[in-house]
Amino acid sequence: MASIRNFIESYPLLINIIWFLLFFTFLYILRRFILNRLYKRLKQSEHWYVTQKIASWLNNLILFIAFMFIFGRNLTGLSTTLGLAGAGVTYALREVIVSIAGWVAILFGDFFETGDRVLLGGITGDVVDIGVLRTTLMEVGEWVGGDQYTGRIVRVSNSYIFSSPVYNYAADFKFLWDEIMVPLRFNSNMNLAKTILLEVGHKHTTEYRAEAQNAWLNMKRRYKLENASLDNQVFLTFNDNWVEINLRYVVDYRQRRGVKDKLFSDILQRFKEESESIELASETIEIITNKES
């Protein structure tokens, strides 16, 4: 026993390292055991991702506390040095510090969560991971002509939530008001065209109305909002070339392109059947030349 005591007193730093490694190993095995038990229950649930993140954060926090407790005596001499270097480190790492503050704000400020579609830092995409410094997005749009994935993973600094607007497509109300415009010639039957657009819109967007209505009522409980029509609407305007007939409708933000395709396909078919009463317009250019006498 005396030899062990002498060894401990002679090499205190080595003993602390051994204790820390043992604690690290124990904590790692415990975390893996708990996650493996929870995986069977949560693997088909959205809570599995959150559970992994929480387990990782708790693991790091406990390790930090254990490190300070075990090596606290060995770090007392560093306090003065760390204090003098603090100002320089803060300035050099200001972007990192702001990003960490952004991460805290995202977690507790209801900006967005994983699975939401957002426009952050000029990038539109679905949030697939929220890190301490960066938020990871699966990019949407860009060269793709619609709200569909490009295949690129984009990591955006969390500091952007303080310097630019954050657009969330899915927070509280996961629906969008979208519009399609059809140009018609002036001699077309506008009343018939309106009826066709409303019928086609009703056919392809009715499934969203009930859920959108409930979501909007929940929004009104939380925010000061005016009443907004969730019914399909048709509006007419015209310019020098044609009459513009617009169909306005509510759609799930993830189904926007698919629904628009169905609407245009049916509208073209119905207009073709009513070709004697409805004519699509196209831009015409009149060229006038001066004839020499």
HULIN-V765812 format. One record per backbone hydrogen bond with DSSP energy under -1.0 kcal/mol. NH is the residue of the N-H (numbers start at 0). CO is the residue of the C=O. E is the energy in kcal/mol with one decimal. If there is no record, write none. Layout:
{{NH,CO,E} {NH,CO,E}}
This chain:
{{4,0,-2.5} {5,1,-2.4} {6,2,-2.1} {7,3,-2.5} {8,4,-2.3} {9,5,-1.8} {10,6,-2.1} {14,10,-1.9} {15,11,-2.2} {16,12,-2.2} {17,13,-2.2} {18,14,-2.5} {19,15,-2.4} {20,16,-2.5} {21,17,-2.3} {22,18,-2.4} {23,19,-2.7} {24,20,-2.5} {25,21,-2.4} {26,22,-2.6} {27,23,-2.4} {28,24,-2.4} {29,25,-2.4} {30,26,-2.5} {31,27,-2.5} {32,28,-2.2} {33,29,-2.3} {34,30,-2.6} {35,31,-2.3} {36,32,-1.7} {37,33,-2.1} {38,34,-2.0} {41,37,-2.3} {42,38,-1.9} {44,41,-1.9} {47,44,-1.1} {50,46,-2.5} {51,47,-2.2} {52,48,-2.1} {53,49,-2.6} {54,50,-2.4} {55,51,-2.2} {56,52,-2.5} {57,53,-2.7} {58,54,-2.2} {59,55,-2.2} {60,56,-2.4} {61,57,-2.7} {62,58,-2.2} {63,59,-2.2} {64,60,-2.4} {65,61,-2.6} {66,62,-2.6} {67,63,-2.4} {68,64,-2.1} {69,65,-2.7} {70,66,-2.8} {77,74,-1.5} {78,75,-1.1} {81,77,-2.9} {82,78,-2.1} {83,79,-2.1} {84,80,-2.0} {85,81,-1.0} {88,84,-2.6} {89,85,-2.6} {90,86,-2.0} {91,87,-2.4} {92,88,-2.3} {93,90,-1.2} {96,92,-2.7} {97,93,-2.5} {98,94,-2.1} {99,95,-2.2} {100,96,-2.4} {101,97,-2.3} {102,98,-2.2} {103,99,-2.1} {104,100,-2.3} {105,101,-2.5} {106,102,-2.1} {107,103,-2.0} {108,104,-2.5} {114,126,-3.0} {115,112,-2.0} {117,124,-2.7} {118,166,-2.4} {119,122,-2.7} {122,119,-1.6} {124,117,-2.3} {125,137,-2.0} {126,115,-3.0} {127,135,-2.5} {128,135,-1.3} {130,133,-2.5} {134,155,-3.1} {135,128,-2.9} {136,153,-3.6} {137,125,-2.4} {138,151,-2.5} {139,123,-2.8} {140,147,-2.2} {143,140,-2.3} {145,143,-2.1} {147,145,-2.2} {149,138,-1.9} {153,136,-3.0} {155,134,-3.0} {157,132,-2.4} {159,156,-1.5} {160,157,-1.5} {161,158,-1.7} {163,159,-1.9} {166,118,-1.9} {168,116,-3.5} {172,170,-3.3} {175,250,-2.8} {177,248,-2.9} {179,246,-1.7} {181,244,-2.4} {183,242,-2.9} {184,278,-2.5} {187,184,-1.9} {188,276,-2.6} {189,187,-1.1} {192,188,-2.0} {193,189,-2.5} {194,190,-2.2} {195,191,-2.3} {196,192,-2.3} {197,193,-2.3} {198,194,-2.3} {199,195,-2.7} {200,196,-2.6} {201,197,-2.4} {202,198,-1.9} {203,199,-1.6} {204,200,-1.5} {205,201,-1.2} {207,204,-1.4} {208,205,-1.2} {211,207,-2.5} {212,208,-2.6} {213,209,-2.0} {214,210,-2.3} {215,211,-2.4} {216,212,-2.0} {217,213,-2.0} {218,214,-1.9} {219,215,-2.1} {220,216,-1.3} {221,217,-1.0} {222,218,-3.0} {224,222,-1.1} {232,247,-2.3} {234,245,-2.2} {236,243,-2.4} {238,241,-2.4} {242,183,-3.0} {243,236,-3.5} {244,181,-2.3} {245,234,-2.9} {246,179,-2.4} {247,232,-3.3} {248,177,-2.5} {250,175,-2.3} {252,173,-2.0} {254,251,-1.7} {258,254,-2.5} {259,255,-1.9} {260,256,-2.0} {261,257,-1.9} {262,258,-2.5} {263,259,-2.5} {264,260,-2.2} {265,261,-2.3} {266,262,-2.6} {267,263,-2.5} {268,264,-1.7} {269,265,-2.7} {270,266,-2.8} {271,267,-1.9} {272,268,-1.7} {273,269,-1.3} {274,271,-1.1} {276,273,-1.6} {277,273,-2.6} {280,182,-2.1}}
